[in-house]
Amino acid sequence: MTNSKVDAQACAAGTATEVKGNWYCSQVKAITYSGFPDTGSYNKVTKMDANSGQCESERYSYSGSLAPLNEELSLHFRGPVWLRQLAVYFPSPSANRKRSVNVKHHDRHHGHQYLHRRGPKTVREKERMLAERAVGDLVSATINGKLAFWTNEYAGPTAAGGQPSSVASAASSLGSAAMICPYCDNISTTTTISDSAAETNSASPSTAQPPSSSDGFGQSEANQDSGQSGGWTRQAYYDSEQGVSDGLTFLNHFGGTDGMPGTADGGPAFGASLSYASCDGKSAAHSPQTLSNKTLDDNVEVIVLSNQTCGDGDCGYTRPGGVAYHGFGGDRKVFLMEFSMPSTGKTGFNADMPAIWALNAQIPLTSQYGTNSDCSCWTSGCGEFDFFETLDTGNSRCKSTLHMAPPGGSSDYFPRPTDGTIKAAVVFAGAQKQAHIQILDNQSFEESLASHVVDGFGSDDGDPLSRSVFRLAG
């Protein structure tokens, strides 16, 4: 994350205000970016040598609508932020059909597919969950507070309303002891799938394709195209008050500390790798945790990726020994979020400076905060998109900026939500070659969204002055 400075040239007469070197024009409800070049290149990391702290890379040419932001992205939240809800949507491959998410083998014990909820689950809830999975898939669940695994044999409810034998046997064999999050709240979590199990149940080439640079999180371009006239399906969701975390993974930068998963090999040149975030985001955890229903402290950063582990190079090059998950790819995707950015009054480095942004996922998967810039594609323009960034301590304005080739950002700003939550949409509209950030008056985070709803996120709602339009200079 880097602070961005944009000049006052785009401000209407009399609206430009300079605050600590950053220019602000008018308060808006939406910003639209257009003029993406769609072609370019950056230095893609191909090797990281922990002994020397040196890295190798090759020049990589990208193309496609919104490129390079059509590649897999990671989401980043820096406190003070309270993330109330987060949802990720992709075009529906067919009406109301949720895309299959298959567990892939990874050479470290990081193969996790999980659904977090507060409190124990019932057998009936397990039955509903099984209906969303294919026969033969490995299922993990918390039943009566304990972790269980079994192969799904359930193809749907029987005529007599019976339950699958695998669920019944699992439930009957479990005790009542709760599985407690050791870091924060009492949140029941469903976690680890072993490597051997994940390998046994890896996706068949005939049923699933690994994401490429333009079709991450299992969303192929063919499927995205098929959703052109259809709706949008929610593929990941987090609800802090309900303790629900589905289809995503919370991470931070404490890899290899105190024996936690990840690595610190390479020292300051690489920085610590990704690690599983503790419930409050302040430290690492042994396995995926659900973020607590609390405000992230000042300068505490949490990264969100999907729950699909990287393997066989399908995420590109990743940090050896690091925790690695797929990001959210494709030129058509929607992030809905509900959040607040309370003022803390604190001072110091990054104090009282909340931010929400996205990075090309290759950055955190290699080196986000290392001192050797050759170990990250960021400096060569692989992509950062700041959605809501406070540029100095205590500021009540949030800016948006694109760090790519060419870079640019609107000098209009969003009001920082200090007193309560707001809802916002970030829309990657590849067909229109535009990206939108929109504050929403009212929007539910349903399992599916109609096309006209998503299209409305890019409209002016009758007030053209509420939207800033910024065209990148090609």
Steps between C-alpha positions, in 0.01 A plus 500: 500500500643833400374849562404671175519863399286640220492862390215748481478514120175304489322709765221740411585862563501582868472139624867403534628453854852390591553300816858392581598482133187326374231676297127455553219628279138410577326240712332233284307176535664323206816497290523340156834418336532451125773507238674184612773419245417126502857415397837544664769313687662466841778302665358170625704338779627155403744415779569604860833396655466516879875450551599812307180702530504543121224437249469433129219609272396503138312760299139394477257643244135527599186574301125503536234736625607684820840326490695446717212529749329208324760282669446353846473767768540497876293726727666697781354669807709724727368618834332677649234316297197304610412261218134419555436305177691399187369318193662404171288442188569359156269467198277197538604219263134396505195621684545483878764228477794541734840425353672190636804565717740207507779449748842473337812331629777727629848395598462647849219435746291794386212320326197655669140523395282624778179664613516699823194562714444607860396209718450128417323386185203265492470186291234671288741782425754239391238351271443837332874554461545155342238579239738764362783249452548226244490133587854385578622841622681510832287686753621662823258622762466589866223291655418547868820700534743245355672473164401213270589389148324263265447432130170643377254228406199729517329586170197674652215437746329163480128458448466404862701800611786286631844639570824377343658217692838678495355796690315286748802287579724803532256675731446197721872450552575856609507638850389840622836676552516832316774580250614838630686766305811535720559863408176694538130424509342161562445420133449145381709434191524229239857480380772269381480249220811286491729493196431133442127560504526806278716307255251216488218743429682736264303639208483293184613684185166414344297667777706801604769721356755688708467878480730682261611861515164612365258252654577462868303327774382238251327757278588430138451758229245268338298492821528875540375551146208267563400723791483809277120504492445310824545587863788494741577228754661557839814289527639625830337659802591631845257623765670617818190507719395148402856365509465367143798462270441306179722473193779726622811499720626770739877548491771735622881533494636289786611193307749280685477687832476286815469183295195619309434398137690705245861611491731785592789360294668770299492748786418868442565467126181295467317587819282240671275293276126476526363326808156414631366801687391471861145607575609856578756515218785584738689171477521172311288190551559131431199474267234721338299707748190715466568867558342624822208740511731780610683799355847423369751704699698783342751376239385137534464356151295197400511350152207310347550230237273216389494162675660325200861403564765556235663197348695387194582859408138601441553822699822578317819505706437506875733543797667167585367386837233768509125473548346533153139533388336613178375855466191627321552514123320598182399829340144467633474481878329689779609565858228611740612619840351657810747674728581791724824691559470638853731779610738394776693821554826306505823632350810337355578291193177416313301591812136594445552442126258226393509363148333240278672396178577218258833372372599267222508183711854424381619779730398349836576150368863600448609810692277789600717673760853381422788742450606347166265654243611243242302241698164662428324585176353814659776740388462388138125562496320169554218683671363659816154650531434716807126510570481699825831638627558758771822676407595660831427454868147590604386615155124481442538439123572179309671505160514248218807437282623254239867397510571340164607612155377765460430599861229743597237592753205728546549806719137471608453313825266290711402601852669282760231303687600573861160487675346189346531253217450565132442253220704522182543315172819462298405385151741377232292542183719341237242520221487879543873527579419690818544460874259657748512578870154585628362582846162329524190637668366155578608161375465147637778247447287223356626173356424634153457843343296582192686655208304824520606539864870475412449724196349756736825519696648686202212744445466860615174456698374826352777715644798531262688709758510205739730304267858577405620366164876456459658392175848353517748670272619238251 
